[in-house]
Structures are given as C-alpha cells and as structure tokens.
C-alpha cells in the first residue's frame, strides 16, 4: 500500500527534477521506512518540532560548524538522529542530481511528512 507521504515525496521529486535526468529511485523514501519502522513517526515529530515551535524556520535542521553549535546537535535533540539522516540523504541526492542546491532541508521535511 502506497502512503500519502510517499506519493507527495514522489511528486515533489518529480517536479524538482523535471529538467534533469531522473536518477533518484522512485522508492527512495520507502527504503528508509522499510529499514526503520518508526521513520514516519520520527519525521513527523521532527516536522512538528521544526514548524510548530519556531515557524518552519529550519533552524533545527542546520549542521553545526566549528564556530557555532546548532539546535541539531543539542542534547535534547539527539533522539531525532534517525530523521536527520534521512533528510540529509534526500537533500544530498536532490542536490547531486540537480548539480547545485535547489531545495532546503525544511522543504524536504515538509514534503516527507
């Protein structure tokens, strides 16, 4: 059975990659959910904490640098690691296919949930 999340992700990826050679597998997101049964719930929780706390600003998804620590690595957010990895992998794949960064992690998270 295909989930609404899967359908939305497929539509998003198709629109984002329409002008490029399509090289993402159609079941990219489903692979993560199959490996980790709770991934859908993890992504939904990540979306809630990103959007309903600070208004979808994406601050929860930013990587730390040597000069600044971000919310992503804060002690209280360490249980989100599964969701962070999926979002980062999807973004890297979209950026690679498009040849440049075209979509934010916050946008990917919204579509994935």
PDB file as gemmi writes it, atoms N, CA and C in Angstrom:
CRYST1    1.000    1.000    1.000  90.00  90.00  90.00 P 1                      
ATOM      1  N   UNK A   1       0.838  -1.177   0.000  1.00  0.00           N  
ATOM      2  CA  UNK A   1       0.000   0.000   0.000  1.00  0.00           C  
ATOM      3  C   UNK A   1       0.888   1.247   0.000  1.00  0.00           C  
ATOM      4  N   UNK A   2       0.624   2.153  -0.881  1.00  0.00           N  
ATOM      5  CA  UNK A   2       1.418   3.371  -1.006  1.00  0.00           C  
ATOM      6  C   UNK A   2       0.849   4.433  -0.070  1.00  0.00           C  
ATOM      7  N   UNK A   3       1.706   5.038   0.726  1.00  0.00           N  
ATOM      8  CA  UNK A   3       1.260   6.051   1.678  1.00  0.00           C  
ATOM      9  C   UNK A   3       1.179   7.424   1.008  1.00  0.00           C  
ATOM     10  N   UNK A   4       0.416   8.302   1.607  1.00  0.00           N  
ATOM     11  CA  UNK A   4       0.295   9.672   1.115  1.00  0.00           C  
ATOM     12  C   UNK A   4       1.656  10.359   1.129  1.00  0.00           C  
ATOM     13  N   UNK A   5       2.435  10.090   2.156  1.00  0.00           N  
ATOM     14  CA  UNK A   5       3.779  10.668   2.246  1.00  0.00           C  
ATOM     15  C   UNK A   5       4.624  10.264   1.053  1.00  0.00           C  
ATOM     16  N   UNK A   6       4.559   9.001   0.714  1.00  0.00           N  
ATOM     17  CA  UNK A   6       5.331   8.507  -0.425  1.00  0.00           C  
ATOM     18  C   UNK A   6       4.890   9.180  -1.719  1.00  0.00           C  
ATOM     19  N   UNK A   7       3.591   9.328  -1.898  1.00  0.00           N  
ATOM     20  CA  UNK A   7       3.060   9.977  -3.101  1.00  0.00           C  
ATOM     21  C   UNK A   7       3.522  11.427  -3.171  1.00  0.00           C  
ATOM     22  N   UNK A   8       3.443  12.146  -2.040  1.00  0.00           N  
ATOM     23  CA  UNK A   8       3.870  13.547  -2.016  1.00  0.00           C  
ATOM     24  C   UNK A   8       5.358  13.682  -2.308  1.00  0.00           C  
ATOM     25  N   UNK A   9       6.155  12.786  -1.744  1.00  0.00           N  
ATOM     26  CA  UNK A   9       7.590  12.842  -1.992  1.00  0.00           C  
ATOM     27  C   UNK A   9       7.895  12.583  -3.458  1.00  0.00           C  
ATOM     28  N   UNK A  10       7.212  11.609  -4.047  1.00  0.00           N  
ATOM     29  CA  UNK A  10       7.425  11.316  -5.466  1.00  0.00           C  
ATOM     30  C   UNK A  10       7.058  12.523  -6.333  1.00  0.00           C  
ATOM     31  N   UNK A  11       5.928  13.158  -6.023  1.00  0.00           N  
ATOM     32  CA  UNK A  11       5.506  14.330  -6.796  1.00  0.00           C  
ATOM     33  C   UNK A  11       6.513  15.468  -6.638  1.00  0.00           C  
ATOM     34  N   UNK A  12       6.971  15.691  -5.422  1.00  0.00           N  
ATOM     35  CA  UNK A  12       7.948  16.738  -5.156  1.00  0.00           C  
ATOM     36  C   UNK A  12       9.234  16.490  -5.930  1.00  0.00           C  
ATOM     37  N   UNK A  13       9.736  15.275  -5.843  1.00  0.00           N  
ATOM     38  CA  UNK A  13      10.980  14.958  -6.535  1.00  0.00           C  
ATOM     39  C   UNK A  13      10.817  15.071  -8.046  1.00  0.00           C  
ATOM     40  N   UNK A  14       9.680  14.652  -8.560  1.00  0.00           N  
ATOM     41  CA  UNK A  14       9.449  14.751  -9.999  1.00  0.00           C  
ATOM     42  C   UNK A  14       9.470  16.212 -10.435  1.00  0.00           C  
ATOM     43  N   UNK A  15       8.792  17.073  -9.679  1.00  0.00           N  
ATOM     44  CA  UNK A  15       8.778  18.499 -10.024  1.00  0.00           C  
ATOM     45  C   UNK A  15      10.170  19.117  -9.898  1.00  0.00           C  
ATOM     46  N   UNK A  16      10.887  18.756  -8.845  1.00  0.00           N  
ATOM     47  CA  UNK A  16      12.218  19.326  -8.626  1.00  0.00           C  
ATOM     48  C   UNK A  16      13.219  18.880  -9.678  1.00  0.00           C  
ATOM     49  N   UNK A  17      12.999  17.718 -10.241  1.00  0.00           N  
ATOM     50  CA  UNK A  17      13.977  17.146 -11.162  1.00  0.00           C  
ATOM     51  C   UNK A  17      13.492  17.069 -12.601  1.00  0.00           C  
ATOM     52  N   UNK A  18      12.388  17.707 -12.914  1.00  0.00           N  
ATOM     53  CA  UNK A  18      11.793  17.585 -14.247  1.00  0.00           C  
ATOM     54  C   UNK A  18      12.761  17.985 -15.359  1.00  0.00           C  
ATOM     55  N   UNK A  19      13.633  18.938 -15.106  1.00  0.00           N  
ATOM     56  CA  UNK A  19      14.545  19.408 -16.155  1.00  0.00           C  
ATOM     57  C   UNK A  19      15.873  18.648 -16.170  1.00  0.00           C  
ATOM     58  N   UNK A  20      16.013  17.663 -15.316  1.00  0.00           N  
ATOM     59  CA  UNK A  20      17.268  16.915 -15.244  1.00  0.00           C  
ATOM     60  C   UNK A  20      17.025  15.452 -15.575  1.00  0.00           C  
ATOM     61  N   UNK A  21      18.096  14.723 -15.718  1.00  0.00           N  
ATOM     62  CA  UNK A  21      17.979  13.282 -15.887  1.00  0.00           C  
ATOM     63  C   UNK A  21      17.577  12.690 -14.557  1.00  0.00           C  
ATOM     64  N   UNK A  22      16.497  11.953 -14.543  1.00  0.00           N  
ATOM     65  CA  UNK A  22      15.982  11.407 -13.296  1.00  0.00           C  
ATOM     66  C   UNK A  22      16.827  10.225 -12.848  1.00  0.00           C  
ATOM     67  N   UNK A  23      17.518  10.369 -11.722  1.00  0.00           N  
ATOM     68  CA  UNK A  23      18.336   9.266 -11.249  1.00  0.00           C  
ATOM     69  C   UNK A  23      18.018   8.846  -9.817  1.00  0.00           C  
ATOM     70  N   UNK A  24      17.052   9.499  -9.176  1.00  0.00           N  
ATOM     71  CA  UNK A  24      16.614   9.039  -7.864  1.00  0.00           C  
ATOM     72  C   UNK A  24      15.646   7.885  -8.068  1.00  0.00           C  
ATOM     73  N   UNK A  25      15.776   6.858  -7.272  1.00  0.00           N  
ATOM     74  CA  UNK A  25      14.849   5.747  -7.417  1.00  0.00           C  
ATOM     75  C   UNK A  25      13.474   6.184  -6.922  1.00  0.00           C  
ATOM     76  N   UNK A  26      12.410   5.698  -7.535  1.00  0.00           N  
ATOM     77  CA  UNK A  26      11.061   6.090  -7.130  1.00  0.00           C  
ATOM     78  C   UNK A  26      10.726   5.689  -5.692  1.00  0.00           C  
ATOM     79  N   UNK A  27      11.421   4.731  -5.148  1.00  0.00           N  
ATOM     80  CA  UNK A  27      11.117   4.283  -3.788  1.00  0.00           C  
ATOM     81  C   UNK A  27      12.201   4.689  -2.783  1.00  0.00           C  
ATOM     82  N   UNK A  28      12.860   5.799  -3.032  1.00  0.00           N  
ATOM     83  CA  UNK A  28      13.949   6.290  -2.184  1.00  0.00           C  
ATOM     84  C   UNK A  28      13.503   6.404  -0.726  1.00  0.00           C  
ATOM     85  N   UNK A  29      12.388   7.095  -0.478  1.00  0.00           N  
ATOM     86  CA  UNK A  29      11.883   7.299   0.880  1.00  0.00           C  
ATOM     87  C   UNK A  29      11.419   5.980   1.486  1.00  0.00           C  
ATOM     88  N   UNK A  30      10.748   5.164   0.696  1.00  0.00           N  
ATOM     89  CA  UNK A  30      10.231   3.892   1.199  1.00  0.00           C  
ATOM     90  C   UNK A  30      11.345   2.984   1.714  1.00  0.00           C  
ATOM     91  N   UNK A  31      12.520   3.066   1.117  1.00  0.00           N  
ATOM     92  CA  UNK A  31      13.653   2.251   1.576  1.00  0.00           C  
ATOM     93  C   UNK A  31      13.991   2.568   3.033  1.00  0.00           C  
ATOM     94  N   UNK A  32      13.971   3.851   3.384  1.00  0.00           N  
ATOM     95  CA  UNK A  32      14.282   4.245   4.752  1.00  0.00           C  
ATOM     96  C   UNK A  32      13.206   3.755   5.713  1.00  0.00           C  
ATOM     97  N   UNK A  33      11.946   3.857   5.306  1.00  0.00           N  
ATOM     98  CA  UNK A  33      10.846   3.432   6.167  1.00  0.00           C  
ATOM     99  C   UNK A  33      10.886   1.918   6.355  1.00  0.00           C  
ATOM    100  N   UNK A  34      11.229   1.193   5.309  1.00  0.00           N  
ATOM    101  CA  UNK A  34      11.321  -0.263   5.411  1.00  0.00           C  
ATOM    102  C   UNK A  34      12.442  -0.677   6.376  1.00  0.00           C  
ATOM    103  N   UNK A  35      13.562   0.035   6.332  1.00  0.00           N  
ATOM    104  CA  UNK A  35      14.692  -0.279   7.222  1.00  0.00           C  
ATOM    105  C   UNK A  35      14.369   0.060   8.675  1.00  0.00           C  
ATOM    106  N   UNK A  36      13.653   1.145   8.874  1.00  0.00           N  
ATOM    107  CA  UNK A  36      13.352   1.641  10.216  1.00  0.00           C  
ATOM    108  C   UNK A  36      11.851   1.890  10.305  1.00  0.00           C  
ATOM    109  N   UNK A  37      11.133   0.996  10.968  1.00  0.00           N  
ATOM    110  CA  UNK A  37       9.667   1.069  11.027  1.00  0.00           C  
ATOM    111  C   UNK A  37       9.138   2.378  11.598  1.00  0.00           C  
ATOM    112  N   UNK A  38       9.888   3.000  12.453  1.00  0.00           N  
ATOM    113  CA  UNK A  38       9.424   4.215  13.122  1.00  0.00           C  
ATOM    114  C   UNK A  38       9.825   5.495  12.382  1.00  0.00           C  
ATOM    115  N   UNK A  39      10.381   5.364  11.183  1.00  0.00           N  
ATOM    116  CA  UNK A  39      10.881   6.536  10.468  1.00  0.00           C  
ATOM    117  C   UNK A  39       9.774   7.543  10.181  1.00  0.00           C  
ATOM    118  N   UNK A  40       8.608   7.079   9.768  1.00  0.00           N  
ATOM    119  CA  UNK A  40       7.497   8.004   9.510  1.00  0.00           C  
ATOM    120  C   UNK A  40       7.181   8.839  10.737  1.00  0.00           C  
ATOM    121  N   UNK A  41       7.109   8.185  11.889  1.00  0.00           N  
ATOM    122  CA  UNK A  41       6.838   8.896  13.142  1.00  0.00           C  
ATOM    123  C   UNK A  41       7.993   9.832  13.500  1.00  0.00           C  
ATOM    124  N   UNK A  42       9.213   9.389  13.255  1.00  0.00           N  
ATOM    125  CA  UNK A  42      10.381  10.234  13.548  1.00  0.00           C  
ATOM    126  C   UNK A  42      10.355  11.507  12.711  1.00  0.00           C  
ATOM    127  N   UNK A  43      10.024  11.369  11.429  1.00  0.00           N  
ATOM    128  CA  UNK A  43       9.971  12.542  10.549  1.00  0.00           C  
ATOM    129  C   UNK A  43       8.818  13.465  10.925  1.00  0.00           C  
ATOM    130  N   UNK A  44       7.685  12.893  11.308  1.00  0.00           N  
ATOM    131  CA  UNK A  44       6.549  13.712  11.726  1.00  0.00           C  
ATOM    132  C   UNK A  44       6.893  14.500  12.988  1.00  0.00           C  
ATOM    133  N   UNK A  45       7.561  13.860  13.927  1.00  0.00           N  
ATOM    134  CA  UNK A  45       7.975  14.550  15.152  1.00  0.00           C  
ATOM    135  C   UNK A  45       8.992  15.647  14.842  1.00  0.00           C  
ATOM    136  N   UNK A  46       9.921  15.359  13.963  1.00  0.00           N  
ATOM    137  CA  UNK A  46      10.912  16.345  13.546  1.00  0.00           C  
ATOM    138  C   UNK A  46      10.223  17.543  12.890  1.00  0.00           C  
ATOM    139  N   UNK A  47       9.241  17.266  12.038  1.00  0.00           N  
ATOM    140  CA  UNK A  47       8.469  18.336  11.388  1.00  0.00           C  
ATOM    141  C   UNK A  47       7.752  19.183  12.438  1.00  0.00           C  
ATOM    142  N   UNK A  48       7.122  18.543  13.414  1.00  0.00           N  
ATOM    143  CA  UNK A  48       6.422  19.275  14.466  1.00  0.00           C  
ATOM    144  C   UNK A  48       7.378  20.204  15.206  1.00  0.00           C  
ATOM    145  N   UNK A  49       8.522  19.676  15.625  1.00  0.00           N  
ATOM    146  CA  UNK A  49       9.466  20.495  16.392  1.00  0.00           C  
ATOM    147  C   UNK A  49      10.083  21.604  15.550  1.00  0.00           C  
ATOM    148  N   UNK A  50      10.232  21.390  14.254  1.00  0.00           N  
ATOM    149  CA  UNK A  50      10.768  22.435  13.384  1.00  0.00           C  
ATOM    150  C   UNK A  50       9.713  23.498  13.101  1.00  0.00           C  
ATOM    151  N   UNK A  51       8.504  23.092  12.761  1.00  0.00           N  
ATOM    152  CA  UNK A  51       7.500  24.052  12.289  1.00  0.00           C  
ATOM    153  C   UNK A  51       6.644  24.682  13.376  1.00  0.00           C  
ATOM    154  N   UNK A  52       6.241  23.935  14.372  1.00  0.00           N  
ATOM    155  CA  UNK A  52       5.293  24.477  15.330  1.00  0.00           C  
ATOM    156  C   UNK A  52       5.958  25.184  16.496  1.00  0.00           C  
ATOM    157  N   UNK A  53       7.230  24.984  16.672  1.00  0.00           N  
ATOM    158  CA  UNK A  53       7.939  25.672  17.745  1.00  0.00           C  
ATOM    159  C   UNK A  53       8.474  27.021  17.252  1.00  0.00           C  
ATOM    160  N   UNK A  54       9.154  27.026  16.108  1.00  0.00           N  
ATOM    161  CA  UNK A  54       9.763  28.252  15.585  1.00  0.00           C  
ATOM    162  C   UNK A  54       9.240  28.666  14.218  1.00  0.00           C  
ATOM    163  N   UNK A  55       8.142  28.111  13.753  1.00  0.00           N  
ATOM    164  CA  UNK A  55       7.546  28.548  12.498  1.00  0.00           C  
ATOM    165  C   UNK A  55       8.255  28.094  11.239  1.00  0.00           C  
ATOM    166  N   UNK A  56       8.625  26.851  11.129  1.00  0.00           N  
ATOM    167  CA  UNK A  56       9.244  26.274   9.915  1.00  0.00           C  
ATOM    168  C   UNK A  56      10.482  27.041   9.465  1.00  0.00           C  
ATOM    169  N   UNK A  57      11.301  27.448  10.411  1.00  0.00           N  
ATOM    170  CA  UNK A  57      12.492  28.219  10.048  1.00  0.00           C  
ATOM    171  C   UNK A  57      13.674  27.339   9.664  1.00  0.00           C  
ATOM    172  N   UNK A  58      13.570  26.045   9.891  1.00  0.00           N  
ATOM    173  CA  UNK A  58      14.649  25.137   9.515  1.00  0.00           C  
ATOM    174  C   UNK A  58      15.821  25.144  10.473  1.00  0.00           C  
ATOM    175  N   UNK A  59      15.741  25.910  11.556  1.00  0.00           N  
ATOM    176  CA  UNK A  59      16.882  26.017  12.474  1.00  0.00           C  
ATOM    177  C   UNK A  59      17.245  24.673  13.095  1.00  0.00           C  
ATOM    178  N   UNK A  60      16.276  23.819  13.269  1.00  0.00           N  
ATOM    179  CA  UNK A  60      16.522  22.502  13.842  1.00  0.00           C  
ATOM    180  C   UNK A  60      17.319  21.610  12.899  1.00  0.00           C  
ATOM    181  N   UNK A  61      17.356  21.949  11.614  1.00  0.00           N  
ATOM    182  CA  UNK A  61      17.992  21.114  10.600  1.00  0.00           C  
ATOM    183  C   UNK A  61      19.394  21.574  10.215  1.00  0.00           C  
ATOM    184  N   UNK A  62      19.843  22.707  10.757  1.00  0.00           N  
ATOM    185  CA  UNK A  62      21.159  23.241  10.398  1.00  0.00           C  
ATOM    186  C   UNK A  62      22.278  22.457  11.069  1.00  0.00           C  
ATOM    187  N   UNK A  63      23.333  22.188  10.316  1.00  0.00           N  
ATOM    188  CA  UNK A  63      24.504  21.499  10.856  1.00  0.00           C  
ATOM    189  C   UNK A  63      25.371  22.485  11.630  1.00  0.00           C  
ATOM    190  N   UNK A  64      25.997  21.997  12.696  1.00  0.00           N  
ATOM    191  CA  UNK A  64      26.927  22.822  13.471  1.00  0.00           C  
ATOM    192  C   UNK A  64      28.201  23.063  12.670  1.00  0.00           C  
ATOM    193  N   UNK A  65      28.877  24.137  12.996  1.00  0.00           N  
ATOM    194  CA  UNK A  65      30.189  24.430  12.410  1.00  0.00           C  
ATOM    195  C   UNK A  65      31.197  24.464  13.553  1.00  0.00           C  
ATOM    196  N   UNK A  66      32.459  24.647  13.207  1.00  0.00           N  
ATOM    197  CA  UNK A  66      33.476  24.702  14.264  1.00  0.00           C  
ATOM    198  C   UNK A  66      33.291  25.936  15.145  1.00  0.00           C  
ATOM    199  N   UNK A  67      32.632  26.967  14.646  1.00  0.00           N  
ATOM    200  CA  UNK A  67      32.465  28.189  15.431  1.00  0.00           C  
ATOM    201  C   UNK A  67      31.093  28.319  16.088  1.00  0.00           C  
ATOM    202  N   UNK A  68      30.143  27.440  15.728  1.00  0.00           N  
ATOM    203  CA  UNK A  68      28.824  27.578  16.339  1.00  0.00           C  
ATOM    204  C   UNK A  68      28.088  26.246  16.418  1.00  0.00           C  
ATOM    205  N   UNK A  69      27.496  26.033  17.569  1.00  0.00           N  
ATOM    206  CA  UNK A  69      26.698  24.835  17.826  1.00  0.00           C  
ATOM    207  C   UNK A  69      25.246  25.143  17.447  1.00  0.00           C  
ATOM    208  N   UNK A  70      24.587  24.228  16.787  1.00  0.00           N  
ATOM    209  CA  UNK A  70      23.197  24.452  16.382  1.00  0.00           C  
ATOM    210  C   UNK A  70      22.255  23.559  17.178  1.00  0.00           C  
ATOM    211  N   UNK A  71      20.954  23.802  16.992  1.00  0.00           N  
ATOM    212  CA  UNK A  71      19.936  23.003  17.673  1.00  0.00           C  
ATOM    213  C   UNK A  71      20.036  21.524  17.311  1.00  0.00           C  
ATOM    214  N   UNK A  72      20.465  21.245  16.098  1.00  0.00           N  
ATOM    215  CA  UNK A  72      20.538  19.859  15.620  1.00  0.00           C  
ATOM    216  C   UNK A  72      21.390  18.991  16.542  1.00  0.00           C  
ATOM    217  N   UNK A  73      22.457  19.555  17.092  1.00  0.00           N  
ATOM    218  CA  UNK A  73      23.361  18.795  17.953  1.00  0.00           C  
ATOM    219  C   UNK A  73      23.132  19.029  19.441  1.00  0.00           C  
ATOM    220  N   UNK A  74      22.070  19.749  19.782  1.00  0.00           N  
ATOM    221  CA  UNK A  74      21.762  19.986  21.191  1.00  0.00           C  
ATOM    222  C   UNK A  74      21.373  18.664  21.856  1.00  0.00           C  
ATOM    223  N   UNK A  75      21.702  18.530  23.119  1.00  0.00           N  
ATOM    224  CA  UNK A  75      21.467  17.278  23.846  1.00  0.00           C  
ATOM    225  C   UNK A  75      20.008  16.806  23.730  1.00  0.00           C  
ATOM    226  N   UNK A  76      19.060  17.696  23.856  1.00  0.00           N  
ATOM    227  CA  UNK A  76      17.645  17.327  23.801  1.00  0.00           C  
ATOM    228  C   UNK A  76      17.169  16.849  22.442  1.00  0.00           C  
ATOM    229  N   UNK A  77      17.933  17.111  21.404  1.00  0.00           N  
ATOM    230  CA  UNK A  77      17.521  16.727  20.052  1.00  0.00           C  
ATOM    231  C   UNK A  77      18.235  15.482  19.529  1.00  0.00           C  
ATOM    232  N   UNK A  78      19.034  14.850  20.343  1.00  0.00           N  
ATOM    233  CA  UNK A  78      19.794  13.691  19.882  1.00  0.00           C  
ATOM    234  C   UNK A  78      18.902  12.521  19.478  1.00  0.00           C  
ATOM    235  N   UNK A  79      17.672  12.460  20.001  1.00  0.00           N  
ATOM    236  CA  UNK A  79      16.769  11.376  19.621  1.00  0.00           C  
ATOM    237  C   UNK A  79      16.172  11.573  18.229  1.00  0.00           C  
ATOM    238  N   UNK A  80      16.459  12.683  17.573  1.00  0.00           N  
ATOM    239  CA  UNK A  80      15.978  12.935  16.212  1.00  0.00           C  
ATOM    240  C   UNK A  80      16.947  12.423  15.149  1.00  0.00           C  
ATOM    241  N   UNK A  81      18.055  11.832  15.563  1.00  0.00           N  
ATOM    242  CA  UNK A  81      19.128  11.475  14.632  1.00  0.00           C  
ATOM    243  C   UNK A  81      18.624  10.685  13.431  1.00  0.00           C  
ATOM    244  N   UNK A  82      17.736   9.721  13.630  1.00  0.00           N  
ATOM    245  CA  UNK A  82      17.222   8.922  12.507  1.00  0.00           C  
ATOM    246  C   UNK A  82      16.611   9.818  11.440  1.00  0.00           C  
ATOM    247  N   UNK A  83      15.771  10.748  11.848  1.00  0.00           N  
ATOM    248  CA  UNK A  83      15.126  11.648  10.897  1.00  0.00           C  
ATOM    249  C   UNK A  83      16.107  12.589  10.218  1.00  0.00           C  
ATOM    250  N   UNK A  84      17.083  13.086  10.985  1.00  0.00           N  
ATOM    251  CA  UNK A  84      18.093  13.970  10.398  1.00  0.00           C  
ATOM    252  C   UNK A  84      18.834  13.273   9.268  1.00  0.00           C  
ATOM    253  N   UNK A  85      19.201  12.027   9.484  1.00  0.00           N  
ATOM    254  CA  UNK A  85      19.962  11.289   8.473  1.00  0.00           C  
ATOM    255  C   UNK A  85      19.175  11.126   7.181  1.00  0.00           C  
ATOM    256  N   UNK A  86      17.890  10.834   7.286  1.00  0.00           N  
ATOM    257  CA  UNK A  86      17.061  10.671   6.082  1.00  0.00           C  
ATOM    258  C   UNK A  86      16.951  11.986   5.326  1.00  0.00           C  
ATOM    259  N   UNK A  87      16.663  13.068   6.028  1.00  0.00           N  
ATOM    260  CA  UNK A  87      16.534  14.376   5.378  1.00  0.00           C  
ATOM    261  C   UNK A  87      17.851  14.762   4.712  1.00  0.00           C  
ATOM    262  N   UNK A  88      18.968  14.572   5.410  1.00  0.00           N  
ATOM    263  CA  UNK A  88      20.280  14.900   4.834  1.00  0.00           C  
ATOM    264  C   UNK A  88      20.574  14.071   3.589  1.00  0.00           C  
ATOM    265  N   UNK A  89      20.221  12.787   3.610  1.00  0.00           N  
ATOM    266  CA  UNK A  89      20.474  11.928   2.448  1.00  0.00           C  
ATOM    267  C   UNK A  89      19.598  12.319   1.261  1.00  0.00           C  
ATOM    268  N   UNK A  90      18.333  12.636   1.516  1.00  0.00           N  
ATOM    269  CA  UNK A  90      17.449  13.067   0.427  1.00  0.00           C  
ATOM    270  C   UNK A  90      17.967  14.368  -0.173  1.00  0.00           C  
ATOM    271  N   UNK A  91      18.347  15.325   0.686  1.00  0.00           N  
ATOM    272  CA  UNK A  91      18.851  16.611   0.184  1.00  0.00           C  
ATOM    273  C   UNK A  91      20.119  16.420  -0.637  1.00  0.00           C  
ATOM    274  N   UNK A  92      21.032  15.602  -0.155  1.00  0.00           N  
ATOM    275  CA  UNK A  92      22.279  15.360  -0.890  1.00  0.00           C  
ATOM    276  C   UNK A  92      21.992  14.753  -2.256  1.00  0.00           C  
ATOM    277  N   UNK A  93      21.049  13.839  -2.312  1.00  0.00           N  
ATOM    278  CA  UNK A  93      20.711  13.184  -3.580  1.00  0.00           C  
ATOM    279  C   UNK A  93      20.069  14.187  -4.551  1.00  0.00           C  
ATOM    280  N   UNK A  94      19.134  15.005  -4.065  1.00  0.00           N  
ATOM    281  CA  UNK A  94      18.496  16.014  -4.924  1.00  0.00           C  
ATOM    282  C   UNK A  94      19.533  17.013  -5.419  1.00  0.00           C  
ATOM    283  N   UNK A  95      20.401  17.496  -4.526  1.00  0.00           N  
ATOM    284  CA  UNK A  95      21.437  18.455  -4.918  1.00  0.00           C  
ATOM    285  C   UNK A  95      22.387  17.856  -5.952  1.00  0.00           C  
ATOM    286  N   UNK A  96      22.750  16.591  -5.770  1.00  0.00           N  
ATOM    287  CA  UNK A  96      23.658  15.927  -6.708  1.00  0.00           C  
ATOM    288  C   UNK A  96      23.012  15.806  -8.089  1.00  0.00           C  
ATOM    289  N   UNK A  97      21.753  15.406  -8.121  1.00  0.00           N  
ATOM    290  CA  UNK A  97      21.056  15.237  -9.397  1.00  0.00           C  
ATOM    291  C   UNK A  97      20.875  16.583 -10.096  1.00  0.00           C  
ATOM    292  N   UNK A  98      20.574  17.620  -9.329  1.00  0.00           N  
ATOM    293  CA  UNK A  98      20.333  18.936  -9.918  1.00  0.00           C  
ATOM    294  C   UNK A  98      21.627  19.701 -10.191  1.00  0.00           C  
ATOM    295  N   UNK A  99      22.730  19.259  -9.637  1.00  0.00           N  
ATOM    296  CA  UNK A  99      24.005  19.916  -9.874  1.00  0.00           C  
ATOM    297  C   UNK A  99      24.278  21.100  -8.976  1.00  0.00           C  
ATOM    298  N   UNK A 100      23.344  21.424  -8.119  1.00  0.00           N  
ATOM    299  CA  UNK A 100      23.508  22.540  -7.184  1.00  0.00           C  
ATOM    300  C   UNK A 100      22.407  22.451  -6.129  1.00  0.00           C  
ATOM    301  N   UNK A 101      22.564  23.141  -5.006  1.00  0.00           N  
ATOM    302  CA  UNK A 101      21.496  23.146  -4.001  1.00  0.00           C  
ATOM    303  C   UNK A 101      20.255  23.862  -4.536  1.00  0.00           C  
ATOM    304  N   UNK A 102      19.133  23.176  -4.540  1.00  0.00           N  
ATOM    305  CA  UNK A 102      17.904  23.781  -5.059  1.00  0.00           C  
ATOM    306  C   UNK A 102      16.754  23.726  -4.062  1.00  0.00           C  
ATOM    307  N   UNK A 103      16.868  22.904  -3.039  1.00  0.00           N  
ATOM    308  CA  UNK A 103      15.775  22.708  -2.093  1.00  0.00           C  
ATOM    309  C   UNK A 103      16.339  22.729  -0.680  1.00  0.00           C  
ATOM    310  N   UNK A 104      15.610  23.351   0.236  1.00  0.00           N  
ATOM    311  CA  UNK A 104      16.068  23.384   1.623  1.00  0.00           C  
ATOM    312  C   UNK A 104      15.676  22.101   2.349  1.00  0.00           C  
ATOM    313  N   UNK A 105      16.383  21.819   3.415  1.00  0.00           N  
ATOM    314  CA  UNK A 105      16.042  20.659   4.240  1.00  0.00           C  
ATOM    315  C   UNK A 105      14.645  20.818   4.838  1.00  0.00           C  
ATOM    316  N   UNK A 106      14.268  22.051   5.176  1.00  0.00           N  
ATOM    317  CA  UNK A 106      12.933  22.293   5.724  1.00  0.00           C  
ATOM    318  C   UNK A 106      11.859  21.935   4.705  1.00  0.00           C  
ATOM    319  N   UNK A 107      12.074  22.272   3.438  1.00  0.00           N  
ATOM    320  CA  UNK A 107      11.111  21.916   2.392  1.00  0.00           C  
ATOM    321  C   UNK A 107      11.021  20.408   2.224  1.00  0.00           C  
ATOM    322  N   UNK A 108      12.156  19.737   2.245  1.00  0.00           N  
ATOM    323  CA  UNK A 108      12.166  18.280   2.119  1.00  0.00           C  
ATOM    324  C   UNK A 108      11.415  17.654   3.287  1.00  0.00           C  
ATOM    325  N   UNK A 109      11.621  18.171   4.487  1.00  0.00           N  
ATOM    326  CA  UNK A 109      10.936  17.644   5.662  1.00  0.00           C  
ATOM    327  C   UNK A 109       9.426  17.806   5.537  1.00  0.00           C  
ATOM    328  N   UNK A 110       8.971  18.954   5.070  1.00  0.00           N  
ATOM    329  CA  UNK A 110       7.531  19.186   4.906  1.00  0.00           C  
ATOM    330  C   UNK A 110       6.943  18.204   3.909  1.00  0.00           C  
ATOM    331  N   UNK A 111       7.605  18.004   2.787  1.00  0.00           N  
ATOM    332  CA  UNK A 111       7.097  17.080   1.772  1.00  0.00           C  
ATOM    333  C   UNK A 111       7.145  15.641   2.283  1.00  0.00           C  
ATOM    334  N   UNK A 112       8.179  15.297   3.022  1.00  0.00           N  
ATOM    335  CA  UNK A 112       8.314  13.926   3.520  1.00  0.00           C  
ATOM    336  C   UNK A 112       7.266  13.580   4.565  1.00  0.00           C  
ATOM    337  N   UNK A 113       6.717  14.599   5.230  1.00  0.00           N  
ATOM    338  CA  UNK A 113       5.713  14.313   6.246  1.00  0.00           C  
ATOM    339  C   UNK A 113       4.344  14.574   5.705  1.00  0.00           C  
TER     340      UNK A 113                                                      
END                                                                             
